[in-house]
Amino acid sequence: MTPEVTVERTVLMPASPRVVWDALTDSEKVSEWFGAAVELDPRLGGAVSVRSRDGSLRRGTIEVFEPQRLLVLRWMPFERDAAGAIRRRQPATVRLTLSRKAAGTLLSVTESAATGPARDSLLRRQGLLGSRPELEKRR
Amino acid sequence: VTDRIDAVFSALSDPTRREVMRVVSEQGGASASELAEQIPISRQAIAKHLSVLAEAGLVKADRDGRQMLYRPTPRPLNEAMSWIAGVGAEWDERLQALEAFLRRGRRRRG
């Protein structure tokens, strides 16, 4: 079993699943609340890129796309800083589940990542550790 | 243990401190000057953040010639805890912002 850490949050959102889904999948709308400039291609396999205020760029892919119900995206295990240098990040998966309620939409977010040695072996299997000197430089 | 967990969560409730912790973890160690080159705040501010992280037991300072080198503490629990606290705080901020965004939209729609 891969040791995993998970963060989970559930919030009742004051809007219908259609409006919430739109706020989660329309680049312009996501950028208004995510705390970064987000561009995403809203479809299965679509690319996601997140440009933070400090200029760093993180990329991911949409793995599940079920409108108004479920959105899953996988973050790449690295990001580029403002100068273009590669920095390692935890490989993580974000799962957003929507369910309709009388008062709005129950939105549940789960972000999970492999930890420690499990993470390193995962990165090695993906060829992201050991084969890229810029990732290993300071280790 | 609870006190220590509180200290970790409180240390990582600040977005800049999370960024400092992230860079220290991912590089395996860094000095305040090196961090100041990568994070757009002053070296003095970085030093203050590092001392909060050190008090929470998340980083450890070692003398390296004329400067201090900050390394993540090696306990695996710290890696998991700092990830949980950091990512949790990010989602708390985002979900709050999303809720406010949806409320604004509802007012616009009438």
gemmi code that builds the backbone of each chain (N, CA, C; Angstrom):
import gemmi

chains = {
    "A": [
        ("MET", (0.846, -1.204, 0.000), (0.000, 0.000, 0.000), (0.875, 1.245, 0.000)),
        ("THR", (0.502, 2.191, -0.811), (1.248, 3.449, -0.848), (0.784, 4.354, 0.282)),
        ("PRO", (1.722, 4.773, 1.158), (1.290, 5.721, 2.199), (0.839, 7.019, 1.531)),
        ("GLU", (-0.324, 7.447, 1.923), (-0.895, 8.632, 1.308), (-1.358, 9.589, 2.380)),
        ("VAL", (-1.249, 10.866, 2.115), (-1.889, 11.827, 3.007), (-3.016, 12.494, 2.243)),
        ("THR", (-4.067, 12.801, 2.957), (-5.264, 13.344, 2.324), (-5.783, 14.534, 3.104)),
        ("VAL", (-6.207, 15.540, 2.366), (-6.886, 16.686, 2.966), (-8.309, 16.683, 2.413)),
        ("GLU", (-9.289, 16.848, 3.298), (-10.668, 16.808, 2.842), (-11.447, 17.984, 3.409)),
        ("ARG", (-12.212, 18.626, 2.562), (-13.050, 19.748, 2.998), (-14.407, 19.613, 2.329)),
        ("THR", (-15.479, 19.872, 3.065), (-16.812, 19.849, 2.475), (-17.533, 21.131, 2.853)),
        ("VAL", (-18.031, 21.835, 1.850), (-18.694, 23.116, 2.097), (-20.000, 23.157, 1.301)),
        ("LEU", (-21.051, 23.695, 1.927), (-22.310, 23.890, 1.209), (-22.221, 25.210, 0.455)),
        ("MET", (-22.268, 25.129, -0.884), (-22.123, 26.326, -1.701), (-23.499, 26.889, -2.071)),
        ("PRO", (-23.640, 28.225, -2.031), (-24.952, 28.839, -2.238), (-25.308, 28.991, -3.714)),
        ("ALA", (-25.297, 27.902, -4.468), (-25.631, 27.959, -5.894), (-25.948, 26.550, -6.374)),
        ("SER", (-26.569, 26.458, -7.536), (-26.933, 25.145, -8.084), (-25.680, 24.427, -8.590)),
        ("PRO", (-25.727, 23.089, -8.729), (-24.581, 22.355, -9.276), (-24.132, 22.911, -10.630)),
        ("ARG", (-25.082, 23.398, -11.434), (-24.709, 23.939, -12.750), (-23.815, 25.171, -12.603)),
        ("VAL", (-24.198, 26.066, -11.669), (-23.428, 27.300, -11.454), (-22.075, 26.977, -10.802)),
        ("VAL", (-22.087, 26.032, -9.845), (-20.829, 25.657, -9.178), (-19.884, 24.997, -10.180)),
        ("TRP", (-20.429, 24.107, -11.019), (-19.604, 23.423, -12.027), (-18.955, 24.443, -12.969)),
        ("ASP", (-19.722, 25.433, -13.338), (-19.232, 26.502, -14.195), (-18.080, 27.255, -13.519)),
        ("ALA", (-18.243, 27.512, -12.224), (-17.208, 28.230, -11.465), (-15.949, 27.381, -11.293)),
        ("LEU", (-16.081, 26.057, -11.460), (-14.937, 25.158, -11.315), (-14.239, 24.877, -12.636)),
        ("THR", (-14.929, 25.128, -13.746), (-14.375, 24.676, -15.031), (-14.210, 25.785, -16.077)),
        ("ASP", (-14.653, 26.998, -15.770), (-14.468, 28.108, -16.703), (-13.217, 28.877, -16.262)),
        ("SER", (-12.201, 28.908, -17.126), (-10.897, 29.487, -16.744), (-11.033, 30.853, -16.084)),
        ("GLU", (-11.851, 31.706, -16.703), (-11.980, 33.068, -16.200), (-12.576, 33.076, -14.788)),
        ("LYS", (-13.597, 32.222, -14.586), (-14.250, 32.161, -13.278), (-13.338, 31.537, -12.217)),
        ("VAL", (-12.654, 30.459, -12.577), (-11.755, 29.815, -11.602), (-10.699, 30.820, -11.138)),
        ("SER", (-10.197, 31.604, -12.099), (-9.145, 32.571, -11.764), (-9.622, 33.610, -10.751)),
        ("GLU", (-10.944, 33.791, -10.647), (-11.462, 34.786, -9.698), (-11.419, 34.317, -8.246)),
        ("TRP", (-11.392, 33.004, -8.017), (-11.394, 32.537, -6.615), (-10.208, 31.663, -6.254)),
        ("PHE", (-9.471, 31.147, -7.221), (-8.431, 30.163, -6.928), (-7.188, 30.786, -6.296)),
        ("GLY", (-7.044, 32.109, -6.464), (-5.853, 32.761, -5.919), (-4.685, 32.700, -6.882)),
        ("ALA", (-4.969, 32.407, -8.161), (-3.926, 32.337, -9.184), (-4.616, 32.418, -10.537)),
        ("ALA", (-3.833, 32.707, -11.583), (-4.410, 32.737, -12.927), (-4.482, 31.311, -13.454)),
        ("VAL", (-5.699, 30.824, -13.649), (-5.892, 29.424, -14.035), (-6.375, 29.357, -15.476)),
        ("GLU", (-5.755, 28.450, -16.250), (-6.276, 28.175, -17.583), (-6.536, 26.701, -17.671)),
        ("LEU", (-7.757, 26.342, -18.037), (-8.018, 24.915, -18.185), (-8.883, 24.642, -19.391)),
        ("ASP", (-8.640, 23.455, -19.956), (-9.383, 23.001, -21.120), (-10.446, 22.049, -20.569)),
        ("PRO", (-11.721, 22.499, -20.506), (-12.727, 21.731, -19.774), (-13.227, 20.493, -20.510)),
        ("ARG", (-12.425, 19.445, -20.459), (-12.827, 18.160, -21.061), (-11.930, 17.081, -20.472)),
        ("LEU", (-12.311, 15.821, -20.669), (-11.496, 14.705, -20.201), (-10.122, 14.781, -20.867)),
        ("GLY", (-9.052, 14.706, -20.085), (-7.704, 14.780, -20.635), (-7.234, 16.205, -20.874)),
        ("GLY", (-8.097, 17.180, -20.581), (-7.752, 18.582, -20.809), (-6.606, 19.057, -19.917)),
        ("ALA", (-5.820, 19.989, -20.433), (-4.674, 20.512, -19.678), (-5.121, 21.623, -18.733)),
        ("VAL", (-4.435, 21.680, -17.576), (-4.696, 22.721, -16.579), (-3.371, 23.411, -16.289)),
        ("SER", (-3.365, 24.746, -16.291), (-2.146, 25.420, -15.852), (-2.512, 26.526, -14.879)),
        ("VAL", (-1.692, 26.640, -13.846), (-1.956, 27.584, -12.765), (-0.740, 28.472, -12.584)),
        ("ARG", (-0.923, 29.765, -12.866), (0.176, 30.713, -12.722), (-0.041, 31.491, -11.433)),
        ("SER", (0.820, 31.243, -10.419), (0.662, 31.907, -9.120), (1.148, 33.342, -9.172)),
        ("ARG", (0.804, 34.084, -8.111), (1.201, 35.499, -8.065), (2.716, 35.661, -8.068)),
        ("ASP", (3.451, 34.660, -7.525), (4.913, 34.763, -7.512), (5.518, 34.381, -8.864)),
        ("GLY", (4.666, 34.086, -9.867), (5.164, 33.797, -11.207), (5.411, 32.324, -11.482)),
        ("SER", (5.261, 31.460, -10.446), (5.514, 30.043, -10.692), (4.349, 29.426, -11.466)),
        ("LEU", (4.664, 28.386, -12.217), (3.683, 27.758, -13.095), (3.559, 26.276, -12.756)),
        ("ARG", (2.343, 25.842, -12.481), (2.107, 24.436, -12.182), (1.121, 23.882, -13.197)),
        ("ARG", (1.359, 22.645, -13.625), (0.478, 22.058, -14.634), (-0.175, 20.777, -14.137)),
        ("GLY", (-1.317, 20.477, -14.738), (-2.010, 19.247, -14.390), (-2.890, 18.800, -15.541)),
        ("THR", (-3.580, 17.689, -15.332), (-4.444, 17.119, -16.363), (-5.786, 16.729, -15.742)),
        ("ILE", (-6.864, 16.940, -16.482), (-8.185, 16.514, -16.008), (-8.337, 15.016, -16.254)),
        ("GLU", (-8.573, 14.268, -15.180), (-8.641, 12.804, -15.294), (-10.071, 12.285, -15.299)),
        ("VAL", (-10.968, 13.003, -14.650), (-12.385, 12.629, -14.692), (-13.169, 13.912, -14.935)),
        ("PHE", (-14.103, 13.882, -15.871), (-14.885, 15.071, -16.206), (-16.344, 14.650, -16.368)),
        ("GLU", (-17.094, 14.715, -15.266), (-18.513, 14.366, -15.305), (-19.283, 15.603, -14.911)),
        ("PRO", (-19.763, 16.391, -15.910), (-20.371, 17.690, -15.626), (-21.386, 17.671, -14.481)),
        ("GLN", (-21.237, 18.654, -13.602), (-22.104, 18.890, -12.444), (-22.031, 17.790, -11.392)),
        ("ARG", (-21.069, 16.844, -11.548), (-20.968, 15.760, -10.572), (-19.560, 15.568, -10.019)),
        ("LEU", (-18.590, 15.366, -10.923), (-17.258, 14.984, -10.445), (-16.159, 15.500, -11.371)),
        ("LEU", (-15.163, 16.132, -10.756), (-14.004, 16.626, -11.499), (-12.756, 16.136, -10.764)),
        ("VAL", (-11.884, 15.421, -11.473), (-10.651, 14.947, -10.852), (-9.491, 15.465, -11.670)),
        ("LEU", (-8.519, 16.077, -10.998), (-7.324, 16.452, -11.743), (-6.063, 16.031, -11.024)),
        ("ARG", (-5.059, 15.725, -11.848), (-3.777, 15.272, -11.314), (-2.735, 16.349, -11.560)),
        ("TRP", (-2.071, 16.761, -10.474), (-0.987, 17.732, -10.598), (0.289, 17.051, -11.008)),
        ("MET", (1.068, 17.698, -11.840), (2.412, 17.225, -12.162), (3.292, 17.354, -10.922)),
        ("PRO", (4.295, 16.474, -10.782), (5.110, 16.511, -9.565), (6.224, 17.560, -9.587)),
        ("PHE", (6.055, 18.589, -10.392), (7.056, 19.660, -10.379), (6.396, 20.926, -10.878)),
        ("GLU", (7.047, 22.050, -10.666), (6.534, 23.306, -11.218), (7.723, 24.131, -11.684)),
        ("ARG", (7.446, 25.169, -12.447), (8.510, 26.080, -12.870), (8.368, 27.372, -12.103)),
        ("ASP", (9.493, 27.886, -11.597), (9.397, 29.181, -10.917), (9.429, 30.291, -11.966)),
        ("ALA", (9.361, 31.559, -11.481), (9.245, 32.688, -12.409), (10.407, 32.721, -13.401)),
        ("ALA", (11.585, 32.225, -12.962), (12.762, 32.255, -13.836), (12.821, 31.031, -14.759)),
        ("GLY", (11.847, 30.126, -14.623), (11.814, 28.960, -15.502), (12.499, 27.725, -14.929)),
        ("ALA", (13.079, 27.848, -13.706), (13.760, 26.698, -13.104), (12.712, 25.718, -12.564)),
        ("ILE", (13.058, 24.423, -12.621), (12.117, 23.401, -12.173), (12.255, 23.158, -10.669)),
        ("ARG", (11.107, 23.127, -9.981), (11.085, 22.805, -8.553), (10.196, 21.597, -8.353)),
        ("ARG", (10.591, 20.730, -7.433), (9.746, 19.562, -7.167), (8.512, 19.943, -6.372)),
        ("ARG", (7.414, 19.301, -6.667), (6.207, 19.412, -5.855), (5.705, 18.006, -5.581)),
        ("GLN", (4.859, 17.881, -4.584), (4.252, 16.584, -4.339), (3.355, 16.222, -5.521)),
        ("PRO", (3.484, 14.982, -6.070), (2.494, 14.569, -7.056), (1.174, 14.399, -6.308)),
        ("ALA", (0.138, 15.063, -6.738), (-1.106, 15.029, -5.973), (-2.318, 14.950, -6.894)),
        ("THR", (-3.406, 14.454, -6.350), (-4.653, 14.349, -7.090), (-5.730, 15.131, -6.348)),
        ("VAL", (-6.508, 15.913, -7.083), (-7.606, 16.679, -6.483), (-8.924, 16.140, -7.020)),
        ("ARG", (-9.835, 15.847, -6.111), (-11.142, 15.303, -6.462), (-12.217, 16.252, -5.966)),
        ("LEU", (-13.030, 16.788, -6.863), (-14.108, 17.704, -6.487), (-15.447, 17.040, -6.786)),
        ("THR", (-16.226, 16.800, -5.737), (-17.507, 16.113, -5.894), (-18.646, 17.076, -5.589)),
        ("LEU", (-19.659, 17.114, -6.463), (-20.799, 18.013, -6.266), (-22.054, 17.197, -6.006)),
        ("SER", (-22.855, 17.585, -5.001), (-24.176, 16.964, -4.891), (-25.225, 18.023, -4.574)),
        ("ARG", (-26.347, 17.879, -5.254), (-27.422, 18.869, -5.147), (-28.109, 18.782, -3.793)),
        ("LYS", (-28.312, 19.930, -3.165), (-29.047, 20.012, -1.896), (-30.116, 21.092, -2.062)),
        ("ALA", (-31.092, 21.088, -1.150), (-32.151, 22.101, -1.223), (-31.557, 23.508, -1.158)),
        ("ALA", (-30.530, 23.682, -0.297), (-29.972, 25.021, -0.084), (-28.851, 25.375, -1.055)),
        ("GLY", (-28.522, 24.457, -1.955), (-27.437, 24.749, -2.885), (-26.727, 23.475, -3.323)),
        ("THR", (-25.393, 23.509, -3.270), (-24.594, 22.361, -3.712), (-23.571, 22.016, -2.647)),
        ("LEU", (-23.551, 20.753, -2.256), (-22.532, 20.315, -1.327), (-21.284, 20.003, -2.151)),
        ("LEU", (-20.224, 20.770, -1.915), (-18.986, 20.590, -2.665), (-17.956, 19.976, -1.735)),
        ("SER", (-17.424, 18.833, -2.160), (-16.430, 18.171, -1.338), (-15.113, 18.107, -2.117)),
        ("VAL", (-14.045, 18.524, -1.470), (-12.717, 18.552, -2.097), (-11.816, 17.581, -1.366)),
        ("THR", (-11.148, 16.715, -2.110), (-10.163, 15.829, -1.505), (-8.863, 15.978, -2.283)),
        ("GLU", (-7.795, 16.333, -1.594), (-6.490, 16.361, -2.265), (-5.613, 15.316, -1.586)),
        ("SER", (-5.041, 14.413, -2.369), (-4.221, 13.334, -1.812), (-2.846, 13.332, -2.456)),
        ("ALA", (-1.841, 12.983, -1.650), (-0.477, 12.875, -2.172), (0.221, 11.705, -1.520)),
        ("ALA", (1.126, 11.102, -2.262), (1.984, 10.080, -1.676), (3.031, 10.797, -0.846)),
        ("THR", (3.517, 10.171, 0.213), (4.493, 10.855, 1.063), (5.851, 10.162, 1.040)),
        ("GLY", (6.859, 10.901, 1.437), (8.192, 10.390, 1.752), (8.741, 9.416, 0.734)),
        ("PRO", (9.254, 8.265, 1.225), (9.899, 7.313, 0.325), (8.950, 6.836, -0.770)),
        ("ALA", (7.663, 6.721, -0.446), (6.699, 6.289, -1.459), (6.648, 7.306, -2.591)),
        ("ARG", (6.697, 8.598, -2.223), (6.681, 9.642, -3.223), (7.921, 9.550, -4.115)),
        ("ASP", (9.080, 9.344, -3.467), (10.312, 9.284, -4.241), (10.328, 8.098, -5.203)),
        ("SER", (9.783, 6.949, -4.748), (9.807, 5.801, -5.645), (8.817, 6.011, -6.789)),
        ("LEU", (7.717, 6.716, -6.477), (6.745, 7.055, -7.525), (7.400, 7.961, -8.581)),
        ("LEU", (8.130, 8.978, -8.100), (8.806, 9.901, -9.018), (9.852, 9.161, -9.848)),
        ("ARG", (10.551, 8.219, -9.196), (11.602, 7.487, -9.898), (10.982, 6.630, -10.999)),
        ("ARG", (9.867, 5.975, -10.657), (9.174, 5.151, -11.662), (8.739, 5.991, -12.854)),
        ("GLN", (8.325, 7.218, -12.579), (7.879, 8.083, -13.670), (9.063, 8.733, -14.391)),
        ("GLY", (10.272, 8.399, -13.942), (11.466, 8.949, -14.582), (11.704, 10.404, -14.246)),
        ("LEU", (11.109, 10.850, -13.147), (11.225, 12.270, -12.802), (12.243, 12.520, -11.714)),
        ("LEU", (12.802, 11.439, -11.177), (13.816, 11.619, -10.145), (15.031, 10.821, -10.597)),
        ("GLY", (16.180, 11.431, -10.556), (17.385, 10.691, -10.920), (17.775, 10.916, -12.363)),
        ("SER", (16.792, 11.200, -13.220), (17.154, 11.371, -14.621), (17.238, 12.848, -14.988)),
        ("ARG", (16.777, 13.720, -14.091), (16.826, 15.157, -14.385), (17.722, 15.836, -13.367)),
        ("PRO", (18.940, 16.189, -13.796), (19.885, 16.754, -12.845), (19.336, 17.978, -12.127)),
        ("GLU", (18.501, 18.768, -12.782), (18.024, 19.993, -12.129), (17.108, 19.694, -10.951)),
        ("LEU", (16.523, 18.487, -10.951), (15.658, 18.117, -9.830), (16.479, 17.553, -8.670)),
        ("GLU", (17.661, 17.050, -8.992), (18.458, 16.346, -8.016), (19.567, 17.210, -7.424)),
        ("LYS", (19.766, 18.332, -8.086), (20.926, 19.192, -7.839), (21.327, 19.317, -6.378)),
        ("ARG", (20.327, 19.589, -5.512), (20.673, 19.961, -4.148), (20.514, 18.821, -3.168)),
        ("ARG", (20.304, 17.626, -3.663), (20.033, 16.519, -2.750), (21.338, 15.838, -2.353)),
    ],
    "B": [
        ("VAL", (1.937, 16.471, 22.276), (1.838, 16.253, 20.819), (0.845, 17.248, 20.210)),
        ("THR", (-0.301, 17.442, 20.894), (-1.312, 18.368, 20.377), (-0.741, 19.774, 20.228)),
        ("ASP", (0.048, 20.205, 21.234), (0.677, 21.523, 21.163), (1.556, 21.641, 19.927)),
        ("ARG", (2.292, 20.561, 19.661), (3.195, 20.601, 18.523), (2.405, 20.662, 17.209)),
        ("ILE", (1.324, 19.904, 17.155), (0.497, 19.932, 15.945), (-0.084, 21.334, 15.761)),
        ("ASP", (-0.552, 21.946, 16.872), (-1.058, 23.319, 16.806), (0.010, 24.268, 16.280)),
        ("ALA", (1.234, 24.111, 16.801), (2.338, 24.986, 16.382), (2.597, 24.826, 14.883)),
        ("VAL", (2.534, 23.577, 14.401), (2.772, 23.313, 12.979), (1.678, 23.969, 12.132)),
        ("PHE", (0.418, 23.772, 12.545), (-0.682, 24.332, 11.770), (-0.630, 25.857, 11.775)),
        ("SER", (-0.316, 26.430, 12.951), (-0.259, 27.885, 13.025), (0.911, 28.424, 12.196)),
        ("ALA", (2.055, 27.732, 12.243), (3.207, 28.175, 11.444), (2.874, 28.139, 9.953)),
        ("LEU", (2.058, 27.172, 9.537), (1.783, 26.998, 8.108), (0.477, 27.654, 7.665)),
        ("SER", (-0.116, 28.451, 8.563), (-1.343, 29.147, 8.168), (-1.023, 30.358, 7.295)),
        ("ASP", (0.247, 30.760, 7.270), (0.663, 31.929, 6.493), (1.186, 31.489, 5.116)),
        ("PRO", (0.616, 32.053, 4.033), (1.004, 31.597, 2.690), (2.494, 31.785, 2.380)),
        ("THR", (3.086, 32.877, 2.841), (4.521, 33.083, 2.557), (5.355, 32.039, 3.292)),
        ("ARG", (4.929, 31.756, 4.548), (5.668, 30.751, 5.319), (5.543, 29.372, 4.662)),
        ("ARG", (4.369, 29.098, 4.081), (4.218, 27.818, 3.371), (5.185, 27.758, 2.203)),
        ("GLU", (5.333, 28.895, 1.512), (6.240, 28.945, 0.374), (7.686, 28.724, 0.833)),
        ("VAL", (8.069, 29.368, 1.962), (9.415, 29.184, 2.513), (9.630, 27.710, 2.841)),
        ("MET", (8.641, 27.105, 3.512), (8.744, 25.698, 3.910), (8.858, 24.792, 2.690)),
        ("ARG", (8.090, 25.152, 1.657), (8.089, 24.348, 0.432), (9.469, 24.366, -0.220)),
        ("VAL", (10.057, 25.552, -0.315), (11.367, 25.653, -0.973), (12.436, 24.935, -0.133)),
        ("VAL", (12.397, 25.135, 1.199), (13.368, 24.453, 2.071), (13.226, 22.938, 1.909)),
        ("SER", (11.991, 22.431, 1.908), (11.774, 20.977, 1.792), (12.256, 20.465, 0.457)),
        ("GLU", (11.921, 21.214, -0.593), (12.198, 20.681, -1.907), (13.669, 20.783, -2.294)),
        ("GLN", (14.379, 21.708, -1.660), (15.811, 21.812, -1.949), (16.624, 21.035, -0.933)),
        ("GLY", (15.994, 20.574, 0.127), (16.718, 19.833, 1.157), (17.454, 20.736, 2.122)),
        ("GLY", (17.484, 22.042, 1.861), (18.152, 22.983, 2.750), (18.465, 24.264, 2.001)),
        ("ALA", (18.423, 25.401, 2.723), (18.721, 26.673, 2.071), (19.053, 27.716, 3.131)),
        ("SER", (19.821, 28.728, 2.737), (20.094, 29.837, 3.641), (19.037, 30.916, 3.407)),
        ("ALA", (18.942, 31.868, 4.363), (17.959, 32.948, 4.218), (18.216, 33.741, 2.926)),
        ("SER", (19.504, 33.955, 2.590), (19.815, 34.716, 1.368), (19.356, 33.970, 0.116)),
        ("GLU", (19.610, 32.639, 0.097), (19.168, 31.844, -1.066), (17.653, 31.896, -1.214)),
        ("LEU", (16.963, 31.836, -0.069), (15.496, 31.879, -0.116), (15.010, 33.237, -0.616)),
        ("ALA", (15.718, 34.310, -0.173), (15.317, 35.659, -0.590), (15.458, 35.856, -2.099)),
        ("GLU", (16.360, 35.051, -2.723), (16.492, 35.140, -4.181), (15.292, 34.512, -4.886)),
        ("GLN", (14.648, 33.570, -4.203), (13.570, 32.811, -4.860), (12.187, 33.268, -4.463)),
        ("ILE", (12.085, 33.919, -3.310), (10.776, 34.356, -2.832), (10.836, 35.881, -2.735)),
        ("PRO", (9.868, 36.557, -3.352), (10.003, 38.011, -3.484), (9.685, 38.805, -2.215)),
        ("ILE", (10.402, 38.499, -1.121), (10.305, 39.334, 0.086), (11.727, 39.514, 0.630)),
        ("SER", (11.896, 40.433, 1.598), (13.245, 40.761, 2.056), (13.879, 39.605, 2.836)),
        ("ARG", (15.206, 39.649, 2.934), (15.944, 38.635, 3.655), (15.528, 38.641, 5.141)),
        ("GLN", (15.272, 39.854, 5.674), (14.855, 39.985, 7.080), (13.517, 39.298, 7.309)),
        ("ALA", (12.584, 39.500, 6.384), (11.267, 38.861, 6.508), (11.408, 37.339, 6.433)),
        ("ILE", (12.274, 36.876, 5.517), (12.530, 35.432, 5.399), (13.057, 34.893, 6.726)),
        ("ALA", (14.008, 35.620, 7.330), (14.608, 35.168, 8.596), (13.539, 35.036, 9.682)),
        ("LYS", (12.601, 35.986, 9.704), (11.523, 35.923, 10.691), (10.655, 34.669, 10.461)),
        ("HIS", (10.294, 34.442, 9.209), (9.492, 33.252, 8.890), (10.244, 31.974, 9.275)),
        ("LEU", (11.556, 31.951, 9.007), (12.345, 30.755, 9.332), (12.360, 30.497, 10.839)),
        ("SER", (12.383, 31.581, 11.636), (12.425, 31.340, 13.076), (11.089, 30.780, 13.584)),
        ("VAL", (9.965, 31.208, 12.962), (8.666, 30.617, 13.339), (8.631, 29.126, 12.963)),
        ("LEU", (9.135, 28.817, 11.764), (9.158, 27.416, 11.316), (10.060, 26.571, 12.212)),
        ("ALA", (11.174, 27.168, 12.680), (12.098, 26.449, 13.560), (11.449, 26.193, 14.922)),
        ("GLU", (10.702, 27.199, 15.430), (10.019, 27.011, 16.712), (8.978, 25.907, 16.640)),
        ("ALA", (8.350, 25.783, 15.485), (7.348, 24.719, 15.313), (8.003, 23.360, 15.061)),
        ("GLY", (9.344, 23.360, 14.978), (10.064, 22.102, 14.775), (10.050, 21.617, 13.333)),
        ("LEU", (9.719, 22.498, 12.410), (9.639, 22.081, 11.006), (10.972, 22.201, 10.280)),
        ("VAL", (11.797, 23.167, 10.712), (13.141, 23.282, 10.136), (14.147, 23.359, 11.280)),
        ("LYS", (15.403, 23.080, 10.918), (16.474, 23.094, 11.902), (17.599, 23.919, 11.291)),
        ("ALA", (18.186, 24.810, 12.104), (19.261, 25.658, 11.595), (20.624, 25.046, 11.918)),
        ("ASP", (21.501, 24.971, 10.930), (22.878, 24.506, 11.142), (23.820, 25.572, 10.625)),
        ("ARG", (24.921, 25.790, 11.370), (25.890, 26.762, 10.895), (26.664, 26.163, 9.720)),
        ("ASP", (26.799, 26.952, 8.654), (27.514, 26.488, 7.465), (28.456, 27.624, 7.087)),
        ("GLY", (29.685, 27.568, 7.626), (30.607, 28.672, 7.419), (30.067, 29.917, 8.095)),
        ("ARG", (29.865, 31.000, 7.301), (29.432, 32.260, 7.906), (27.920, 32.396, 7.952)),
        ("GLN", (27.206, 31.468, 7.330), (25.749, 31.617, 7.325), (25.051, 30.407, 7.948)),
        ("MET", (23.768, 30.591, 8.215), (22.970, 29.503, 8.748), (22.263, 28.815, 7.588)),
        ("LEU", (22.293, 27.479, 7.637), (21.601, 26.702, 6.623), (20.375, 26.072, 7.288)),
        ("TYR", (19.219, 26.273, 6.687), (17.983, 25.713, 7.245), (17.603, 24.453, 6.485)),
        ("ARG", (17.402, 23.378, 7.258), (17.014, 22.101, 6.639), (15.673, 21.661, 7.202)),
        ("PRO", (14.890, 20.935, 6.385), (13.650, 20.386, 6.945), (14.021, 19.326, 7.978)),
        ("THR", (13.311, 19.248, 9.091), (13.607, 18.205, 10.075), (13.215, 16.861, 9.473)),
        ("PRO", (14.014, 15.824, 9.752), (13.873, 14.585, 8.987), (12.696, 13.690, 9.371)),
        ("ARG", (11.958, 14.052, 10.419), (10.869, 13.144, 10.805), (9.798, 13.081, 9.718)),
        ("PRO", (9.458, 11.851, 9.300), (8.496, 11.732, 8.185), (7.143, 12.344, 8.550)),
        ("LEU", (6.815, 12.331, 9.837), (5.555, 12.917, 10.281), (5.490, 14.392, 9.895)),
        ("ASN", (6.650, 15.066, 9.986), (6.668, 16.487, 9.655), (6.318, 16.743, 8.205)),
        ("GLU", (6.842, 15.867, 7.329), (6.563, 16.049, 5.905), (5.067, 15.925, 5.660)),
        ("ALA", (4.472, 14.868, 6.253), (3.047, 14.645, 6.069), (2.238, 15.778, 6.702)),
        ("MET", (2.648, 16.161, 7.934), (1.886, 17.202, 8.630), (1.973, 18.540, 7.917)),
        ("SER", (3.173, 18.862, 7.425), (3.295, 20.171, 6.788), (2.528, 20.186, 5.469)),
        ("TRP", (2.485, 19.036, 4.799), (1.694, 18.963, 3.557), (0.204, 19.141, 3.877)),
        ("ILE", (-0.258, 18.410, 4.893), (-1.681, 18.481, 5.256), (-2.057, 19.900, 5.688)),
        ("ALA", (-1.220, 20.503, 6.535), (-1.537, 21.848, 7.031), (-1.503, 22.859, 5.889)),
        ("GLY", (-0.495, 22.744, 5.027), (-0.338, 23.704, 3.932), (-1.466, 23.590, 2.913)),
        ("VAL", (-1.725, 22.359, 2.451), (-2.766, 22.149, 1.442), (-4.143, 22.450, 2.042)),
        ("GLY", (-4.338, 22.076, 3.314), (-5.611, 22.361, 3.985), (-5.877, 23.854, 4.055)),
        ("ALA", (-4.860, 24.623, 4.424), (-5.025, 26.080, 4.519), (-5.308, 26.680, 3.143)),
        ("GLU", (-4.638, 26.135, 2.095), (-4.904, 26.625, 0.727), (-6.366, 26.409, 0.345)),
        ("TRP", (-6.876, 25.205, 0.638), (-8.277, 24.922, 0.255), (-9.255, 25.734, 1.082)),
        ("ASP", (-8.937, 25.970, 2.381), (-9.812, 26.812, 3.199), (-9.951, 28.191, 2.560)),
        ("GLU", (-8.803, 28.751, 2.135), (-8.832, 30.077, 1.494), (-9.618, 30.043, 0.186)),
        ("ARG", (-9.324, 29.017, -0.635), (-9.987, 28.938, -1.949), (-11.492, 28.738, -1.810)),
        ("LEU", (-11.907, 27.856, -0.893), (-13.342, 27.569, -0.780), (-14.102, 28.769, -0.249)),
        ("GLN", (-13.435, 29.514, 0.645), (-14.049, 30.741, 1.147), (-14.224, 31.742, -0.004)),
        ("ALA", (-13.183, 31.847, -0.834), (-13.229, 32.766, -1.970), (-14.277, 32.315, -2.991)),
        ("LEU", (-14.391, 30.988, -3.192), (-15.386, 30.468, -4.132), (-16.794, 30.783, -3.631)),
        ("GLU", (-17.003, 30.604, -2.330), (-18.320, 30.880, -1.764), (-18.675, 32.362, -1.953)),
        ("ALA", (-17.718, 33.244, -1.689), (-17.943, 34.690, -1.863), (-18.227, 34.999, -3.334)),
        ("PHE", (-17.483, 34.338, -4.230), (-17.674, 34.529, -5.674), (-19.101, 34.138, -6.077)),
        ("LEU", (-19.587, 32.992, -5.549), (-20.930, 32.523, -5.897), (-22.005, 33.457, -5.330)),
        ("ARG", (-21.753, 33.997, -4.124), (-22.722, 34.944, -3.534), (-22.817, 36.215, -4.368)),
        ("ARG", (-21.649, 36.692, -4.840), (-21.655, 37.886, -5.697), (-22.448, 37.616, -6.967)),
        ("GLY", (-22.253, 36.403, -7.548), (-22.938, 36.026, -8.781), (-24.436, 35.963, -8.572)),
        ("ARG", (-24.856, 35.460, -7.389), (-26.277, 35.329, -7.106), (-26.931, 36.706, -7.013)),
        ("ARG", (-26.195, 37.653, -6.400), (-26.738, 39.017, -6.307), (-26.885, 39.629, -7.687)),
        ("ARG", (-25.877, 39.357, -8.554), (-25.928, 39.913, -9.914), (-27.116, 39.346, -10.684)),
        ("ARG", (-27.346, 38.021, -10.485), (-28.464, 37.402, -11.205), (-29.814, 37.823, -10.620)),
        ("GLY", (-29.795, 38.269, -9.366), (-30.989, 38.817, -8.732), (-31.826, 37.784, -8.029)),
    ],
}
model = gemmi.Model(1)
for chain_id, residues in chains.items():
    chain = gemmi.Chain(chain_id)
    for i, (resn, *xyz) in enumerate(residues, 1):
        res = gemmi.Residue()
        res.name, res.seqid = resn, gemmi.SeqId(i, " ")
        for name, pos in zip(("N", "CA", "C"), xyz):
            atom = gemmi.Atom()
            atom.name, atom.element = name, gemmi.Element(name[0])
            atom.pos, atom.b_iso = gemmi.Position(*pos), 0.0
            res.add_atom(atom)
        chain.add_residue(res)
    model.add_chain(chain)
structure = gemmi.Structure()
structure.add_model(model)
structure.setup_entities()
